[in-house]
Amino acid sequence: MWRNSGSRPVILTPLPRHRLFRALAAFAAALDDPAANRVFRRLAVPAHAARATGAGAAHHHRQAVSLAEQVGMGLCPGPPQGGFGWDGRALRRATEAYVLLHEVAHFQLASPARRRLPDFGLGPGPETGQRGLAERCARLHGVAREREEAKASLLGILWESELGQPALASFLDQNWLEGGGAARHFYVVLEQLRTRGFITASGRPTRRLNHAPDEA
């Protein structure tokens, strides 16, 4: 559920392998916090820059479904285009593993009230079928929504890494390497997740759920 001007942010041109190595090295060099650097190096595995296919993709999907159940999410059949990715009670399971893990991250981060709303009260994601209703259910807007989106993006990527899935593919797709302040942004979001207990001191994701209301 990436909401950035209404669509999922993507890199327009895939990086050639030699440019990818240089970009990863430059990002690591810009991270002067040792703990953040170690987390990044776990994500920055060049072999994980491409999605799994076939049996590997099916295994990743099973892992994502299992994690969703472990954190307390209901599940229902069909793709998000049939309604919502998350309808307030159940997660549509017929989508890619990395999308499901992103939704798990949103479930963890959402306030208790928004956890009961379609698409977590953030407005429609790119795959949402009932877009008008998702817009009417939106409760978080502007900068607050963008901050939660950033945290959900990174937490979902950390779950991919934790489960041995191609986290770097999502890191690239969701534009974490882009921009002059990218390394600083990564550090700030990582610290926000750590201080609220969604990741450990070493950057491993936890199953913590947010129990605090949204700020007025």
C-alpha positions in Angstrom: 0.0 0.0 0.0 2.4 2.7 -1.2 0.8 6.1 -1.3 3.0 8.6 -3.0 1.0 11.0 -5.2 -1.5 8.1 -5.6 0.9 5.4 -6.9 3.7 3.1 -5.9 7.1 4.8 -6.3 9.3 2.8 -8.6 12.7 3.3 -10.1 12.1 4.1 -13.8 15.3 2.5 -15.1 16.8 -0.6 -13.4 20.3 0.0 -12.3 23.0 -2.0 -14.2 25.0 -4.3 -12.0 28.1 -2.1 -11.9 26.0 1.0 -11.0 24.2 -0.9 -8.4 27.4 -1.9 -6.6 28.6 1.7 -6.7 25.2 3.0 -5.4 25.2 0.6 -2.5 28.8 1.4 -1.6 28.1 5.1 -1.7 25.0 4.7 0.5 26.9 2.6 3.0 29.7 5.2 3.1 27.1 8.0 3.8 25.8 6.1 6.9 28.1 7.1 9.7 26.1 5.3 12.4 27.6 1.8 12.8 24.4 0.1 13.8 22.5 1.5 10.9 25.3 0.6 8.6 25.1 -3.0 9.7 21.4 -3.1 9.1 21.9 -1.7 5.6 24.5 -4.2 4.8 22.1 -7.0 5.6 19.7 -5.6 3.1 22.2 -4.7 0.4 22.8 -8.2 -1.0 23.1 -7.7 -4.8 21.8 -11.3 -5.4 18.5 -10.1 -3.7 17.9 -7.3 -6.2 15.4 -9.4 -8.2 12.2 -11.0 -7.0 11.9 -14.8 -6.6 9.9 -16.8 -9.1 8.3 -20.2 -9.2 8.7 -22.4 -6.1 10.7 -19.7 -4.4 8.0 -17.1 -4.8 5.4 -19.6 -3.5 7.5 -20.3 -0.4 7.9 -16.5 0.2 4.1 -16.2 -0.1 3.5 -18.9 2.5 6.0 -17.2 4.9 4.2 -13.8 4.5 0.7 -15.4 5.1 2.0 -17.2 8.2 3.5 -14.0 9.6 0.2 -12.1 9.0 -1.6 -14.8 11.0 1.0 -14.6 13.8 0.5 -10.9 14.3 -3.3 -11.3 14.5 -4.5 -10.5 11.0 -7.4 -12.3 9.5 -7.1 -13.6 5.9 -9.5 -13.8 3.0 -9.3 -15.0 -0.6 -8.9 -12.9 -3.7 -6.8 -9.9 -4.7 -7.0 -6.4 -3.3 -8.7 -5.2 -6.5 -11.7 -7.1 -5.2 -12.1 -4.5 -2.4 -9.2 -3.6 -0.1 -5.8 -5.0 0.7 -7.0 -4.8 4.3 -10.7 -4.4 5.0 -10.4 -3.8 8.8 -10.7 -7.5 9.6 -8.9 -9.5 6.9 -6.0 -9.3 4.5 -6.6 -10.2 0.8 -4.0 -12.9 0.3 -3.9 -13.1 -3.5 -1.0 -10.7 -4.0 2.8 -10.9 -3.9 4.7 -11.8 -0.7 6.4 -8.4 -0.4 3.0 -6.6 -0.6 1.6 -8.8 2.2 4.7 -8.1 4.4 4.1 -4.4 3.7 0.5 -4.8 4.9 1.8 -6.6 8.0 4.0 -3.6 8.8 1.0 -1.3 8.4 -1.0 -3.5 10.8 1.7 -3.2 13.4 2.1 0.6 13.0 -1.5 1.6 12.8 -3.3 3.1 15.8 -5.9 0.7 17.3 -8.7 2.8 15.8 -7.2 2.8 12.3 -6.4 -0.9 12.5 -10.2 -1.5 12.2 -10.5 0.7 9.0 -10.1 -0.3 5.4 -6.5 0.2 4.2 -5.7 1.3 7.8 -7.4 4.7 7.4 -4.6 5.9 5.0 -6.6 6.2 1.8 -6.4 3.8 -1.1 -3.3 1.9 -2.1 -2.5 1.3 -5.8 -4.2 -2.1 -5.8 -7.4 -1.0 -3.9 -10.6 -1.8 -5.7 -13.0 0.3 -3.7 -11.0 3.5 -3.9 -13.9 5.9 -3.1 -14.7 4.2 0.1 -11.0 4.0 1.1 -10.7 7.8 0.5 -13.8 8.4 2.8 -12.3 6.2 5.5 -8.9 8.0 5.5 -8.0 9.4 8.9 -4.3 10.2 8.5 -3.2 12.8 6.0 -0.3 14.9 4.8 3.0 14.7 6.6 1.7 12.3 9.3 0.6 9.8 6.6 3.9 10.1 4.7 5.8 9.4 7.9 3.8 6.3 8.6 4.3 5.2 5.0 8.0 5.5 5.3 8.1 3.5 8.5 5.8 0.8 7.0 8.0 0.6 3.9 11.2 0.1 5.9 9.6 -2.3 8.4 8.2 -4.4 5.6 11.7 -4.5 3.9 13.2 -5.6 7.2 10.7 -8.4 7.4 11.7 -9.5 3.9 15.4 -9.6 5.0 14.5 -11.4 8.3 12.7 -14.1 6.3 15.5 -14.5 3.7 13.5 -12.9 1.0 14.9 -10.4 -1.6 14.7 -7.3 0.5 17.0 -5.3 -1.8 14.4 -5.5 -4.6 11.9 -3.7 -2.4 14.6 -1.3 -1.2 15.2 -0.3 -4.8 11.5 -0.3 -5.9 10.5 1.9 -3.0 13.3 4.4 -3.8 15.3 4.2 -0.6 18.5 4.9 -2.6 17.1 7.9 -4.3 18.0 11.5 -3.4 20.9 13.3 -1.7 19.6 12.8 1.8 18.7 9.1 1.3 21.1 7.7 3.9 20.1 10.2 6.5 16.4 9.4 5.8 17.1 5.7 6.3 18.8 6.4 9.6 16.0 8.6 10.9 13.2 6.1 10.0 15.3 3.2 11.4 15.6 5.1 14.7 11.9 5.8 14.8 11.2 2.1 14.5 13.8 1.2 17.1 12.7 3.7 19.7 9.1 2.5 19.4 10.0 -1.1 19.7 9.2 -2.3 16.2 12.8 -3.4 15.7 15.5 -4.5 18.1 18.7 -2.6 18.7 20.3 -4.7 16.0 17.5 -3.9 13.5 15.6 -7.1 13.6 11.8 -6.7 13.3 9.6 -7.6 16.3 5.9 -8.5 16.4 5.0 -5.5 18.4 1.7 -3.8 17.7 1.1 -0.1 18.3 -1.4 0.5 21.1 -1.2 4.4 21.2 -3.9 6.6 19.6 -3.0 8.9 16.7 -1.9 12.3 17.8 -4.5 15.0 17.5 
